[in-house]
Amino acid sequence: MFILYLLGYILAWPVQFIYFKKKIYYEDRKSQGRRIKGGAIIISNHRSFKDYMMYMYVFYFRKMYCLMSELIYKKGRILAFLVTCLGGIKVDRFSFDMSFIGKSVDLLERKKKAIVIFPEAKINKEKRLQRFTTSYILMALKANVPIIPVYTLGKYGLFRRSRMAIGKKIYLSDYCNNTNPTKEELEYLNKIVVDKIYELEKMVKEKMLIEEYGKAFSLKKFSFDLGRLLVFIMNLHFRVKVINKKNKKIKGGYIIVANHSMFKDPLILINAFKNRRIRILAAEIVFDGHKVRSHLMKKMGIIRIDRSKYDIDAVTKCIDVLKGHGVLVIFPEGHIDRENGINAFKGGAAFMAQQANVPILPVFIEPKRRHLRYRVNIGNMIDTRSICTNKYSTTELDKLSEMIFDSMKKLEESVVNKNG
C-alpha cells in the first residue's frame, strides 16, 4: 500500500502547482512550520473534500493519515481501497464502534505517524465553525502527542489560490493530566483548540486584507495604478503643492479627512498622496446614471455609499480597507461646499477610525488656486488609539469627532491668516 501511496504522491506532485496553489501563514514558523517531527494530530476546519489532498502537499515528506467517514467507504470497493492506500481510517459516525481511536493511538504513539482530523465531522460551508467532536482529545492524551491547529480557506482549481494558517503546537497534557477526562474537562480542552482555530481564521482574513489593500505591487491593481499614473500626469494641470509633507509619512492604514469645495478635490488628493493607493468614499449621486464613469471610478478605488440609509456594505468595505493597511479619504461634510468654510461634520470618519483602530490625518485643500498651484495643507495626525479604548463608547466617539472638527478649523484658520 505504501508503494501505491508513494507512486500516486509523486505522479500527482506537479498537479499541486496548478490545482492546489496555496499561500501559507504561520503563527510562529520556528515553532511549527510545514515539517512535522514524530507523532502529531492536525486539527482543521473542513470546507471541501479536497482539504485532505491539500494537506498531503502542505506537510511534505510525511504520509498523512486521515479519519474518514463511512460514506466514502460505501461508494465502491475501488474507492475504499484507494482511500485506504492514501491513509484513510474509517469512522462510522452512526455506530458505537470506537476501534478507530485505538488504531489512531497506535499510529501516533508506536509508529509516530501524523493524522489529519476534521472534528466538524462533515464539510462545512457556513461562515462559522460547527461543533467539534471530542474524540481527537482522547487520542492526543492517550498517545501524548501534540495537536497542530490549522485553518484553511480552501479554494481549489485553476486560477484560484487557497489560504491557510498553521498554529503553534498545543500539548493538551499541559492542561489536563487525566487520560480519561471528564465531560467538563473535554469541553474545556475542546474550547482551547476551537479558540485557536478562530484566531488562525482571523489571521488569514487580516493577511488577505493586507494583500488586497496594502500590498505595494500587485498585477490585480494594474487598472488602479494606471488610473493613478494618468492622474499624476494631469498634475501638469493641477500643479499640486503639499504643505507639511512630513506629516503624511504614516505607515499602515489611516483616514484622510478633508474639506470638499471643488469637484476636482479627489484628483488633487490622489496627486498629493501619490505614493499610496488611496480609496475615496463618494456619494451615490456621483455613480447613479453614469455607467461608464461608475465603472472607471470603481476601478480607481472609489467606494460608493448610499447617504439615504445606513449603508452597511460600504461601511464594511471601508473598514476592510483600513484593516488591510489601506488609506481611505472621507469628506465628512457629505457634499461639496462652495462657501469655502468648514461646516458641521458627519460622524462616519470618527466611527470608522474607532472600529478599525487607525489614526486620522486632517487635510485642508485651499479652495482658490494660488500661484498657479492647488495647495494641500496637511495637519498633525490624530492618534485615535489613545482616545478610543472602547469600540462601543459613544462618549469617546463624540470626543473624537470634536477633535477632528477642531483640527480642520485650525487648518482653515491658519490658511486664512496666512493668505491675509
Secondary structure per residue as TSV (DSSP state, phi and psi in degrees):
chain	resnum	aa	ss	phi	psi
A	1	M	-	360.0	-37.2
A	2	F	H	-64.8	-35.3
A	3	I	H	-64.5	-42.2
A	4	L	H	-63.9	-40.7
A	5	Y	H	-61.5	-47.2
A	6	L	H	-64.1	-40.4
A	7	L	H	-63.5	-46.9
A	8	G	H	-64.2	-37.7
A	9	Y	H	-62.9	-44.2
A	10	I	H	-69.9	-44.9
A	11	L	H	-64.6	-33.9
A	12	A	T	-87.9	-3.9
A	13	W	G	-54.4	-45.9
A	14	P	G	-63.9	-25.2
A	15	V	G	-64.0	-33.0
A	16	Q	G	-61.3	-30.2
A	17	F	G	-74.9	-14.9
A	18	I	T	-106.8	-48.1
A	19	Y	T	-98.3	-28.4
A	20	F	S	-116.9	47.7
A	21	K	-	-65.9	139.5
A	22	K	E	-142.6	152.8
A	23	K	E	-126.3	121.7
A	24	I	E	-114.3	132.1
A	25	Y	E	-112.5	155.2
A	26	Y	E	-129.4	138.1
A	27	E	S	-69.6	-42.9
A	28	D	-	-156.0	98.4
A	29	R	T	-63.5	-32.8
A	30	K	T	-67.7	-36.3
A	31	S	T	-74.3	-43.5
A	32	Q	S	-152.7	110.8
A	33	G	-	-107.7	-139.1
A	34	R	S	-89.7	-11.4
A	35	R	-	-92.1	134.0
A	36	I	-	-117.1	125.9
A	37	K	-	-105.0	130.9
A	38	G	S	72.8	-169.5
A	39	G	S	-72.3	143.3
A	40	A	E	-162.9	155.2
A	41	I	E	-114.1	123.5
A	42	I	E	-94.3	118.3
A	43	I	E	-106.0	127.8
A	44	S	E	-144.4	156.3
A	45	N	-	-69.5	171.0
A	46	H	-	-139.6	103.9
A	47	R	S	-108.0	-16.8
A	48	S	-	-154.4	152.2
A	49	F	T	-68.8	-10.8
A	50	K	T	-88.0	-2.6
A	51	D	H	-57.5	-44.2
A	52	Y	H	-62.2	-41.2
A	53	M	H	-61.7	-37.9
A	54	M	H	-61.4	-44.4
A	55	Y	H	-66.9	-23.5
A	56	M	H	-61.2	-31.1
A	57	Y	H	-100.4	-18.7
A	58	V	H	-72.1	-52.3
A	59	F	S	-95.0	77.5
A	60	Y	T	-69.2	158.9
A	61	F	T	62.3	21.7
A	62	R	S	-133.4	137.0
A	63	K	-	-77.7	121.6
A	64	M	E	-97.4	111.2
A	65	Y	E	-79.7	159.8
A	66	C	E	-153.2	135.0
A	67	L	E	-73.4	126.2
A	68	M	E	-128.7	143.0
A	69	S	E	-71.6	160.7
A	70	E	H	-63.8	-22.2
A	71	L	H	-60.7	-37.5
A	72	I	H	-64.7	-37.8
A	73	Y	H	-76.0	-15.0
A	74	K	T	-89.4	-1.3
A	75	K	S	-93.8	18.2
A	76	G	-	126.0	150.8
A	77	R	H	-67.7	-34.6
A	78	I	H	-64.9	-46.8
A	79	L	H	-63.9	-40.4
A	80	A	H	-61.4	-40.2
A	81	F	H	-66.3	-44.2
A	82	L	H	-64.3	-40.3
A	83	V	H	-63.9	-40.4
A	84	T	H	-64.2	-39.4
A	85	C	H	-62.8	-37.3
A	86	L	H	-70.5	-19.9
A	87	G	T	116.5	21.7
A	88	G	E	-72.1	139.5
A	89	I	E	-118.9	116.0
A	90	K	E	-70.0	132.3
A	91	V	E	-126.9	117.2
A	92	D	-	-91.1	105.4
A	93	R	T	-72.4	-13.1
A	94	F	T	-113.3	19.2
A	95	S	S	-132.4	175.1
A	96	F	-	-99.3	20.7
A	97	D	-	-78.3	107.7
A	98	M	-	-103.6	18.5
A	99	S	H	-63.0	-24.4
A	100	F	H	-64.0	-26.9
A	101	I	H	-68.2	-47.2
A	102	G	H	-61.9	-41.7
A	103	K	H	-64.8	-41.5
A	104	S	H	-66.3	-42.9
A	105	V	H	-61.5	-39.9
A	106	D	H	-63.2	-42.7
A	107	L	H	-64.4	-38.8
A	108	L	H	-75.0	-47.2
A	109	E	H	-82.3	-49.6
A	110	R	T	-86.7	-40.7
A	111	K	S	-99.0	-3.9
A	112	K	-	55.9	44.2
A	113	K	-	-92.1	168.4
A	114	A	E	-111.8	133.7
A	115	I	E	-123.1	131.6
A	116	V	E	-92.9	129.3
A	117	I	E	-129.6	131.8
A	118	F	-	-106.7	93.8
A	119	P	T	-67.1	-12.9
A	120	E	T	-69.6	-18.1
A	121	A	-	67.8	10.6
A	122	K	S	-165.9	163.4
A	123	I	-	-71.7	127.0
A	124	N	-	-117.9	111.5
A	125	K	-	-100.1	6.2
A	126	E	S	-77.1	166.6
A	127	K	S	-74.4	-29.4
A	128	R	S	-105.9	151.9
A	129	L	-	-63.9	144.7
A	130	Q	-	-87.7	167.1
A	131	R	-	-58.9	134.3
A	132	F	-	-84.6	135.8
A	133	T	-	-73.6	156.1
A	134	T	S	-109.1	11.2
A	135	S	H	-63.0	-30.6
A	136	Y	H	-63.0	-29.1
A	137	I	H	-65.1	-43.8
A	138	L	H	-61.0	-42.5
A	139	M	H	-62.6	-46.0
A	140	A	H	-63.1	-40.2
A	141	L	H	-71.6	-43.5
A	142	K	H	-68.5	-39.0
A	143	A	H	-87.7	-11.0
A	144	N	T	53.7	53.3
A	145	V	-	-121.3	156.8
A	146	P	-	-78.2	159.1
A	147	I	E	-103.9	132.3
A	148	I	E	-107.6	106.2
A	149	P	E	-77.4	137.9
A	150	V	E	-137.8	135.1
A	151	Y	E	-114.2	133.2
A	152	T	E	-127.3	139.6
A	153	L	E	-112.7	80.1
A	154	G	-	-73.5	117.0
A	155	K	-	-131.3	98.5
A	156	Y	-	-105.4	142.3
A	157	G	S	137.2	176.5
A	158	L	T	-64.3	140.2
A	159	F	T	61.2	24.1
A	160	R	-	-125.6	157.5
A	161	R	-	-139.4	131.8
A	162	S	E	-88.3	147.9
A	163	R	E	-118.1	142.4
A	164	M	E	-150.5	157.0
A	165	A	E	-126.1	134.2
A	166	I	E	-108.3	124.4
A	167	G	-	-93.3	173.5
A	168	K	-	-72.1	155.4
A	169	K	-	-59.9	143.8
A	170	I	B	-117.2	121.8
A	171	Y	-	-101.6	105.9
A	172	L	G	-65.2	-24.1
A	173	S	G	-64.7	-18.7
A	174	D	G	-71.5	-19.6
A	175	Y	T	-109.8	-17.3
A	176	C	-	-153.7	124.2
A	177	N	-	-91.6	-5.1
A	178	N	-	-90.3	119.8
A	179	T	S	-76.5	-10.9
A	180	N	S	-122.7	73.3
A	181	P	-	-66.6	153.6
A	182	T	-	-74.0	173.0
A	183	K	H	-60.6	-41.1
A	184	E	H	-65.2	-40.1
A	185	E	H	-66.8	-38.2
A	186	L	H	-60.6	-45.0
A	187	E	H	-63.5	-39.3
A	188	Y	H	-64.8	-47.5
A	189	L	H	-67.2	-37.6
A	190	N	H	-63.3	-39.0
A	191	K	H	-64.8	-36.5
A	192	I	H	-58.9	-45.3
A	193	V	H	-70.6	-44.3
A	194	V	H	-60.9	-43.6
A	195	D	H	-60.9	-38.0
A	196	K	H	-67.0	-39.0
A	197	I	H	-62.2	-39.6
A	198	Y	H	-64.1	-39.1
A	199	E	H	-62.1	-41.7
A	200	L	H	-68.2	-35.9
A	201	E	H	-61.0	-44.4
A	202	K	H	-61.6	-40.1
A	203	M	H	-61.1	-46.4
A	204	V	H	-60.2	-45.2
A	205	K	H	-66.8	-37.9
A	206	E	H	-66.6	-41.8
A	207	K	H	-63.3	-38.8
A	208	M	H	-66.7	-37.1
A	209	L	H	-65.6	-39.8
A	210	I	H	-65.3	-39.6
A	211	E	H	-64.9	-34.1
A	212	E	H	-76.3	-42.6
A	213	Y	H	-114.3	-20.6
A	214	G	T	-112.9	-7.4
A	215	K	-	-67.4	136.7
A	216	A	S	-66.3	-41.0
A	217	F	-	-133.9	135.9
A	218	S	-	-159.0	131.4
A	219	L	G	-63.3	-27.4
A	220	K	G	-64.2	-22.5
A	221	K	G	-98.0	21.0
A	222	F	H	-59.1	-48.4
A	223	S	H	-65.2	-35.7
A	224	F	H	-62.2	-50.7
A	225	D	H	-68.5	-32.0
A	226	L	H	-63.5	-42.1
A	227	G	H	-63.7	-40.4
A	228	R	H	-62.1	-39.0
A	229	L	H	-64.6	-42.5
A	230	L	H	-63.6	-40.1
A	231	V	H	-65.4	-39.2
A	232	F	H	-62.8	-40.0
A	233	I	H	-62.7	-34.9
A	234	M	T	-67.2	-9.8
A	235	N	H	-59.0	-21.1
A	236	L	H	-59.0	-28.7
A	237	H	H	-89.9	-46.3
A	238	F	H	-72.1	-36.8
A	239	R	-	50.6	64.1
A	240	V	E	-80.7	133.0
A	241	K	E	-117.9	124.2
A	242	V	E	-97.0	126.8
A	243	I	E	-98.9	133.6
A	244	N	S	65.7	54.2
A	245	K	G	-56.5	-35.0
A	246	K	G	-61.6	-25.2
A	247	N	G	-70.2	-18.7
A	248	K	G	-91.4	0.8
A	249	K	-	-82.3	73.3
A	250	I	-	-117.3	130.2
A	251	K	-	-89.8	154.3
A	252	G	S	80.9	-165.7
A	253	G	-	-83.2	145.9
A	254	Y	E	-161.5	167.4
A	255	I	E	-109.9	130.3
A	256	I	E	-95.7	120.1
A	257	V	E	-106.1	121.3
A	258	A	E	-134.1	154.0
A	259	N	-	-73.4	165.2
A	260	H	-	-141.4	95.6
A	261	S	-	-116.4	-8.3
A	262	M	S	-139.0	152.2
A	263	F	T	-64.7	-27.6
A	264	K	T	-84.6	2.6
A	265	D	H	-53.2	-45.5
A	266	P	H	-57.9	-40.2
A	267	L	H	-66.4	-36.8
A	268	I	H	-64.8	-41.3
A	269	L	H	-69.5	-35.3
A	270	I	H	-60.7	-38.8
A	271	N	H	-68.3	-42.4
A	272	A	H	-67.0	-33.8
A	273	F	T	-113.7	47.7
A	274	K	T	-67.4	-15.9
A	275	N	T	-81.3	-6.1
A	276	R	S	-128.3	150.3
A	277	R	-	-81.9	105.0
A	278	I	E	-97.2	138.6
A	279	R	E	-101.4	142.7
A	280	I	E	-122.2	130.9
A	281	L	E	-86.0	123.8
A	282	A	E	-131.0	149.4
A	283	A	E	-70.4	155.6
A	284	E	H	-61.1	-26.5
A	285	I	H	-63.8	-27.0
A	286	V	H	-72.4	-27.2
A	287	F	H	-92.4	-42.6
A	288	D	T	-61.5	132.2
A	289	G	T	80.8	6.5
A	290	H	-	-133.7	83.3
A	291	K	H	-63.0	-46.1
A	292	V	H	-66.5	-47.7
A	293	R	H	-62.9	-40.5
A	294	S	H	-60.2	-44.2
A	295	H	H	-62.6	-45.4
A	296	L	H	-65.4	-37.6
A	297	M	H	-66.5	-39.7
A	298	K	H	-64.9	-39.0
A	299	K	H	-64.4	-28.3
A	300	M	T	-86.2	4.9
A	301	G	T	86.1	17.4
A	302	I	E	-87.4	129.7
A	303	I	E	-101.2	126.6
A	304	R	E	-83.5	134.4
A	305	I	E	-130.8	135.5
A	306	D	-	-89.7	111.2
A	307	R	T	-76.7	-11.4
A	308	S	T	-79.5	-6.8
A	309	K	S	-152.4	174.7
A	310	Y	-	-80.3	100.6
A	311	D	-	-84.2	89.0
A	312	I	H	-63.5	-34.4
A	313	D	H	-64.8	-44.0
A	314	A	H	-66.5	-41.9
A	315	V	H	-63.1	-43.5
A	316	T	H	-61.8	-41.9
A	317	K	H	-62.9	-41.2
A	318	C	H	-63.7	-43.5
A	319	I	H	-66.5	-36.1
A	320	D	H	-62.7	-41.2
A	321	V	H	-58.1	-45.7
A	322	L	H	-68.8	-42.5
A	323	K	H	-67.5	-24.0
A	324	G	T	-88.0	17.9
A	325	H	T	66.2	28.5
A	326	G	-	-93.5	173.3
A	327	V	E	-114.5	129.4
A	328	L	E	-118.1	133.2
A	329	V	E	-103.7	129.5
A	330	I	E	-128.2	132.8
A	331	F	-	-101.0	94.7
A	332	P	T	-68.2	-13.7
A	333	E	T	-70.2	-21.1
A	334	G	-	83.9	-0.5
A	335	H	S	-166.5	169.3
A	336	I	-	-77.3	125.7
A	337	D	-	-112.7	105.4
A	338	R	T	-85.4	4.4
A	339	E	T	-83.2	-1.6
A	340	N	-	63.5	30.8
A	341	G	S	-131.7	166.4
A	342	I	-	-92.6	116.2
A	343	N	-	-96.9	-178.1
A	344	A	-	-59.3	142.6
A	345	F	-	-96.1	153.1
A	346	K	-	-85.6	159.0
A	347	G	S	-92.6	10.0
A	348	G	H	-61.4	-41.8
A	349	A	H	-63.4	-45.3
A	350	A	H	-63.7	-41.8
A	351	F	H	-62.4	-45.8
A	352	M	H	-66.9	-39.1
A	353	A	H	-64.0	-39.1
A	354	Q	H	-64.1	-44.6
A	355	Q	H	-72.1	-38.3
A	356	A	H	-90.3	-8.7
A	357	N	T	58.2	52.3
A	358	V	-	-125.9	155.7
A	359	P	-	-74.7	167.7
A	360	I	E	-121.3	136.5
A	361	L	E	-116.1	108.1
A	362	P	E	-75.2	137.8
A	363	V	E	-135.8	136.0
A	364	F	E	-119.5	120.5
A	365	I	E	-95.2	118.1
A	366	E	-	-63.3	122.8
A	367	P	S	-67.2	-21.0
A	368	K	S	-110.7	138.9
A	369	R	-	-76.6	126.1
A	370	R	B	-123.2	138.3
A	371	H	T	54.0	38.7
A	372	L	T	61.6	23.9
A	373	R	B	-137.1	152.2
A	374	Y	E	-96.1	126.0
A	375	R	E	-101.0	130.0
A	376	V	E	-113.7	114.6
A	377	N	E	-99.6	119.9
A	378	I	E	-101.9	126.3
A	379	G	-	-87.6	-170.6
A	380	N	-	-81.7	142.9
A	381	M	-	-63.0	140.6
A	382	I	B	-100.3	116.2
A	383	D	-	-81.4	92.8
A	384	T	H	-59.4	-34.8
A	385	R	H	-64.3	-27.5
A	386	S	H	-82.4	-13.7
A	387	I	H	-101.1	-45.3
A	388	C	-	-99.0	96.9
A	389	T	S	-95.1	-12.6
A	390	N	-	-131.0	119.0
A	391	K	T	-62.5	-18.8
A	392	Y	T	-111.8	14.5
A	393	S	-	-87.6	115.0
A	394	T	H	-73.0	-27.9
A	395	T	H	-65.4	-46.2
A	396	E	H	-65.2	-35.7
A	397	L	H	-64.6	-44.0
A	398	D	H	-63.8	-40.3
A	399	K	H	-62.5	-42.7
A	400	L	H	-65.0	-41.9
A	401	S	H	-60.4	-41.5
A	402	E	H	-64.1	-40.3
A	403	M	H	-64.1	-40.1
A	404	I	H	-63.0	-46.5
A	405	F	H	-62.2	-45.3
A	406	D	H	-62.8	-40.1
A	407	S	H	-63.7	-39.6
A	408	M	H	-69.0	-38.4
A	409	K	H	-65.0	-38.8
A	410	K	H	-65.3	-39.8
A	411	L	H	-62.8	-43.4
A	412	E	H	-62.4	-44.6
A	413	E	H	-65.4	-38.3
A	414	S	H	-65.6	-35.5
A	415	V	H	-69.9	-43.3
A	416	V	H	-62.0	-46.2
A	417	N	H	-63.9	-37.4
A	418	K	H	-69.0	-37.0
A	419	N	H	-86.2	-3.3
A	420	G	-	78.6	360.0
